Amino acid sequence: MTRVVLLGATGFLGGVLRKHLSAVEDLHLTAVARTMPPDLPDAEDRMHWLQADLGSPVDCDELVSRADVLVHLAHRGTPLTSNADLPSDAALNLLPTLTLLQAIRRSGRQVHVVYSSSGGAVYGDRSSAAPFRETDACMPRSSYGIQKLAAEHYLRLAADEGWLTTTVLRVGNPYGVLLPPERRQSFIGVAVANIARGWPVQLFGDLANVRDYLHVDDMAIAFELAVRRRQAFEIFNVGSGVGHSVREVIALLERTAGCSFAVDHIDEIGGAWELPRWAVLDVSLAKRELGWRARVGLEEGVRRLFAEARKT
């Protein structure tokens, strides 16, 4: 039985992975949260909860002692807000990751780390409409992307020194869960929830921006495959490999909803529009090495999400 410790288990992606990994028969999952909400689902036969803070060396020692594999999803903030306070962004995200890495080194155990990076934020922007490859230069345009890329480099350093192994997954724009209206990340999940309520859809950025949308069911399978890796250090793009503009997504939402809806274009001060205009991923390496590819198309995924919204 492989012991998997999932960091960030109460977040959007953490909730998806918690359900998926806890259902895998040869895995035992420890779901970790910094704070425990009152409405957490009960522990199961192959899963239990643990409250821990990555800023605490003692807590990190405990996490490492429980893990054969650490799945690291814990991150606070979004690309839209990360540039507002650079020291705070580093203190909230990079320093806790380094505290965790120090605990792994102290343990003397070669834990495997699966790190959730960003296929949209680490690469930056480009003039040509060509999918990003893992070997392309990374020029992040937000502190969010810089923190993700810095964590990748520290993991590479640790792998080079031989005291852990790492699989980095640069995830595209995941969707497939209804999300609260105050969230400023994961446009589709927020938009569908608002449409179902009869509320306007809030739009940040340019309608021409192109993103690689990945259904969370496909994402979860990629993480399960990464949990089973033991190569020293690898990076994989995890996306659909297909780009859709925000304008195309809005048109798809209208067709699927069967009605039009109001769109509030939110203009903000503070560099909100310094996000990449093109973020599509070349996923050929994941297909070749992991045997993975996205199977849920955008239209099918949006239909599923509207069906879920109609049940609520």
C-alpha positions as CSV (number, residue, x, y, z in Angstrom):
1,M,0.0,0.0,0.0
2,T,1.5,3.3,-1.1
3,R,1.1,6.1,1.4
4,V,0.1,9.4,-0.3
5,V,0.0,12.7,1.6
6,L,-2.2,15.3,-0.2
7,L,-1.4,18.9,0.6
8,G,-4.1,21.5,-0.1
9,A,-6.8,18.8,0.1
10,T,-9.7,21.3,0.8
11,G,-9.1,23.5,-2.3
12,F,-10.7,23.3,-5.7
13,L,-8.2,20.8,-7.2
14,G,-7.5,19.2,-3.8
15,G,-11.2,18.2,-3.5
16,V,-11.1,16.6,-6.9
17,L,-7.9,14.7,-6.2
18,R,-9.0,13.7,-2.7
19,K,-12.1,11.9,-4.1
20,H,-10.1,10.3,-6.9
21,L,-7.0,9.1,-5.0
22,S,-9.0,7.8,-2.0
23,A,-10.9,5.5,-4.4
24,V,-7.7,3.8,-5.7
25,E,-7.3,0.5,-4.0
26,D,-3.5,0.3,-3.5
27,L,-3.2,3.9,-2.1
28,H,-3.7,5.1,1.4
29,L,-4.4,8.8,1.5
30,T,-3.7,11.4,4.2
31,A,-5.6,14.6,3.3
32,V,-4.0,17.6,4.8
33,A,-5.5,21.1,5.4
34,R,-4.0,24.1,7.2
35,T,-7.5,24.9,8.6
36,M,-10.3,22.4,9.0
37,P,-13.7,23.6,7.7
38,P,-16.7,22.3,9.7
39,D,-18.3,20.6,6.7
40,L,-15.4,18.3,5.8
41,P,-16.5,14.9,4.5
42,D,-15.8,12.0,6.8
43,A,-12.6,9.9,6.6
44,E,-12.8,6.7,4.7
45,D,-11.1,3.3,4.9
46,R,-8.2,4.4,2.8
47,M,-8.2,8.1,3.8
48,H,-7.9,10.2,6.9
49,W,-7.5,13.9,7.7
50,L,-4.6,15.7,9.2
51,Q,-4.3,19.4,10.1
52,A,-0.9,20.8,9.5
53,D,0.9,24.1,8.5
54,L,3.7,23.9,6.0
55,G,5.3,26.9,7.8
56,S,5.9,24.7,10.8
57,P,9.1,22.4,10.7
58,V,7.5,20.1,13.3
59,D,4.3,19.7,11.2
60,C,6.4,19.1,8.1
61,D,8.4,16.4,9.9
62,E,5.1,14.7,10.7
63,L,3.9,14.9,7.1
64,V,7.1,13.5,5.7
65,S,7.0,10.6,8.2
66,R,3.6,9.6,6.8
67,A,4.5,9.8,3.1
68,D,5.9,7.6,0.4
69,V,4.5,10.3,-2.0
70,L,3.7,13.9,-1.3
71,V,1.2,15.5,-3.7
72,H,1.8,19.3,-3.3
73,L,-1.2,21.4,-4.3
74,A,-1.0,23.9,-1.5
75,H,-0.9,27.5,-2.8
76,R,-2.5,30.7,-1.6
77,G,-3.5,33.5,-4.0
78,T,-4.1,33.8,-7.7
79,P,-2.3,35.2,-10.8
80,L,-4.6,38.2,-10.7
81,T,-3.7,39.1,-7.2
82,S,-0.2,37.8,-6.7
83,N,1.7,41.0,-7.8
84,A,0.1,43.2,-5.2
85,D,2.4,42.2,-2.3
86,L,5.5,40.4,-3.5
87,P,7.1,39.7,-0.1
88,S,3.8,38.3,1.2
89,D,3.4,36.1,-1.9
90,A,6.8,34.6,-1.4
91,A,6.2,34.1,2.4
92,L,2.9,32.5,1.9
93,N,3.9,30.1,-0.9
94,L,7.6,29.6,-1.5
95,L,8.9,29.6,2.1
96,P,6.5,26.9,3.3
97,T,7.5,24.7,0.3
98,L,11.2,25.1,1.3
99,T,10.3,24.2,4.9
100,L,8.8,21.0,3.6
101,L,11.8,20.2,1.5
102,Q,14.1,20.7,4.5
103,A,12.0,18.2,6.4
104,I,12.4,15.7,3.5
105,R,16.1,16.2,3.6
106,R,16.3,15.8,7.4
107,S,14.3,12.6,7.2
108,G,16.8,10.7,5.1
109,R,13.9,9.1,3.2
110,Q,13.7,9.5,-0.5
111,V,10.1,10.7,-0.8
112,H,8.5,11.2,-4.2
113,V,7.0,14.7,-4.7
114,V,4.3,15.3,-7.2
115,Y,4.2,19.1,-7.6
116,S,1.2,21.0,-9.1
117,S,2.7,23.7,-11.2
118,S,1.0,26.0,-13.8
119,G,0.9,25.5,-17.5
120,G,-0.5,28.9,-17.9
121,A,1.6,31.1,-15.6
122,V,5.2,29.7,-15.8
123,Y,5.8,30.1,-19.5
124,G,4.8,33.7,-19.9
125,D,3.7,35.0,-23.3
126,R,4.8,34.4,-26.9
127,S,4.1,36.1,-30.3
128,S,3.5,32.8,-32.2
129,A,0.4,30.6,-31.8
130,A,2.4,27.5,-31.0
131,P,1.8,25.2,-28.0
132,F,4.4,25.5,-25.2
133,R,6.7,22.6,-24.7
134,E,8.4,21.7,-21.4
135,T,11.7,22.6,-22.8
136,D,10.6,26.2,-23.8
137,A,12.1,29.1,-21.9
138,C,9.9,30.2,-18.9
139,M,9.3,34.0,-18.4
140,P,6.5,34.3,-15.9
141,R,4.5,37.5,-15.9
142,S,3.1,37.2,-12.4
143,S,4.5,36.5,-9.0
144,Y,2.2,33.5,-9.0
145,G,4.1,32.0,-11.9
146,I,7.5,33.0,-10.4
147,Q,6.7,31.2,-7.2
148,K,5.6,28.1,-9.1
149,L,8.8,28.1,-11.3
150,A,11.0,28.8,-8.3
151,A,9.5,25.7,-6.5
152,E,10.2,23.6,-9.6
153,H,13.9,24.7,-9.5
154,Y,14.3,23.9,-5.8
155,L,12.8,20.5,-6.5
156,R,15.2,20.0,-9.3
157,L,18.1,20.9,-7.0
158,A,17.0,18.4,-4.4
159,A,16.6,15.7,-7.1
160,D,20.1,16.4,-8.4
161,E,21.4,16.1,-4.9
162,G,19.6,12.7,-4.6
163,W,17.4,13.2,-1.6
164,L,14.0,13.1,-3.3
165,T,12.4,12.4,-6.6
166,T,9.9,14.7,-8.4
167,T,7.2,14.7,-11.0
168,V,6.1,18.3,-11.9
169,L,2.8,18.6,-13.6
170,R,2.3,21.9,-15.4
171,V,-1.5,21.9,-15.4
172,G,-3.6,23.9,-17.9
173,N,-6.8,25.7,-17.0
174,P,-8.8,23.1,-15.0
175,Y,-12.6,23.2,-14.9
176,G,-15.4,20.8,-14.0
177,V,-16.5,21.9,-10.6
178,L,-19.0,24.7,-9.7
179,L,-17.2,27.5,-7.9
180,P,-18.2,30.5,-5.8
181,P,-18.7,33.9,-7.5
182,E,-16.0,35.6,-5.5
183,R,-13.3,33.4,-7.0
184,R,-11.0,35.0,-9.5
185,Q,-9.6,31.9,-11.0
186,S,-11.1,29.0,-13.0
187,F,-13.4,31.1,-15.2
188,I,-15.7,28.3,-16.4
189,G,-16.7,26.9,-13.0
190,V,-17.5,30.4,-11.7
191,A,-19.4,31.4,-14.9
192,V,-21.6,28.3,-15.0
193,A,-22.5,28.7,-11.3
194,N,-23.4,32.4,-11.9
195,I,-25.5,31.6,-15.0
196,A,-27.4,28.9,-13.1
197,R,-28.3,31.6,-10.5
198,G,-29.3,34.2,-13.2
199,W,-26.3,36.4,-12.2
200,P,-23.9,38.2,-14.6
201,V,-20.7,36.5,-15.6
202,Q,-17.6,38.4,-14.5
203,L,-14.9,38.6,-17.0
204,F,-11.3,39.5,-16.3
205,G,-9.0,40.2,-19.2
206,D,-9.3,40.2,-23.0
207,L,-11.9,38.2,-24.9
208,A,-9.2,37.2,-27.4
209,N,-7.1,35.5,-24.7
210,V,-6.6,31.8,-25.5
211,R,-6.4,29.1,-22.8
212,D,-6.0,25.3,-22.7
213,Y,-9.0,24.0,-20.7
214,L,-8.6,20.7,-19.0
215,H,-11.5,18.7,-17.4
216,V,-10.7,17.7,-13.8
217,D,-11.5,14.1,-14.4
218,D,-8.6,14.0,-16.9
219,M,-6.4,16.0,-14.5
220,A,-7.0,13.5,-11.7
221,I,-5.8,10.6,-13.9
222,A,-2.6,12.4,-14.7
223,F,-1.9,12.9,-11.0
224,E,-2.6,9.2,-10.3
225,L,-0.1,8.2,-12.9
226,A,2.5,10.7,-11.5
227,V,2.1,9.2,-8.0
228,R,3.5,6.0,-9.4
229,R,6.6,7.6,-11.0
230,R,10.0,7.2,-9.5
231,Q,12.2,9.1,-12.0
232,A,14.7,11.6,-10.5
233,F,13.1,14.7,-12.0
234,E,10.5,15.1,-14.7
235,I,8.2,17.9,-16.0
236,F,5.0,17.2,-17.9
237,N,2.5,19.5,-19.5
238,V,-1.0,18.4,-18.6
239,G,-3.7,20.0,-20.8
240,S,-6.0,19.3,-23.7
241,G,-3.5,20.5,-26.2
242,V,-6.3,22.6,-27.8
243,G,-6.7,26.4,-27.4
244,H,-10.0,28.2,-27.0
245,S,-10.4,32.0,-26.7
246,V,-12.5,33.5,-23.9
247,R,-14.9,34.7,-26.6
248,E,-15.4,31.1,-27.8
249,V,-16.0,29.9,-24.3
250,I,-18.7,32.5,-23.7
251,A,-20.4,31.5,-27.0
252,L,-20.3,27.8,-25.8
253,L,-21.7,28.7,-22.5
254,E,-24.6,30.5,-24.2
255,R,-25.3,27.6,-26.5
256,T,-25.3,25.1,-23.7
257,A,-27.4,27.2,-21.3
258,G,-29.9,27.9,-24.1
259,C,-30.0,31.6,-23.3
260,S,-27.9,34.8,-23.3
261,F,-26.6,36.3,-20.1
262,A,-25.0,39.6,-18.9
263,V,-21.2,39.8,-18.9
264,D,-19.5,42.3,-16.5
265,H,-16.0,43.1,-17.8
266,I,-14.0,43.9,-14.7
267,D,-11.2,46.5,-15.1
268,E,-8.8,46.6,-12.2
269,I,-5.6,48.5,-11.3
270,G,-2.5,46.6,-10.5
271,G,-1.4,44.7,-13.6
272,A,-4.4,42.3,-13.9
273,W,-4.0,42.3,-17.6
274,E,-0.3,41.3,-17.5
275,L,-1.3,37.7,-17.9
276,P,-0.3,35.7,-21.0
277,R,-2.6,36.1,-24.0
278,W,-1.7,32.7,-25.3
279,A,-1.4,29.6,-23.0
280,V,-1.8,26.3,-24.9
281,L,0.2,23.2,-24.0
282,D,2.1,20.6,-26.1
283,V,1.1,17.4,-24.3
284,S,3.0,15.0,-26.5
285,L,5.6,14.2,-23.7
286,A,2.8,13.1,-21.3
287,K,1.2,10.9,-24.0
288,R,4.5,9.2,-24.7
289,E,5.9,8.8,-21.2
290,L,2.8,8.6,-19.0
291,G,0.4,7.1,-21.5
292,W,-1.9,9.9,-20.7
293,R,-4.1,12.1,-22.8
294,A,-7.2,14.3,-22.1
295,R,-10.4,12.5,-23.1
296,V,-13.2,14.9,-22.1
297,G,-13.7,17.6,-24.8
298,L,-14.7,21.1,-23.8
299,E,-18.3,20.9,-25.1
300,E,-18.9,17.6,-23.2
301,G,-17.2,19.0,-20.0
302,V,-19.4,22.2,-20.1
303,R,-22.5,20.0,-20.6
304,R,-21.6,18.0,-17.6
305,L,-21.2,21.1,-15.5
306,F,-24.5,22.6,-16.5
307,A,-26.2,19.3,-15.7
308,E,-24.6,19.4,-12.2
309,A,-25.8,23.1,-11.8
310,R,-29.3,22.1,-12.6
311,K,-29.3,19.6,-9.8
312,T,-28.4,22.2,-7.2
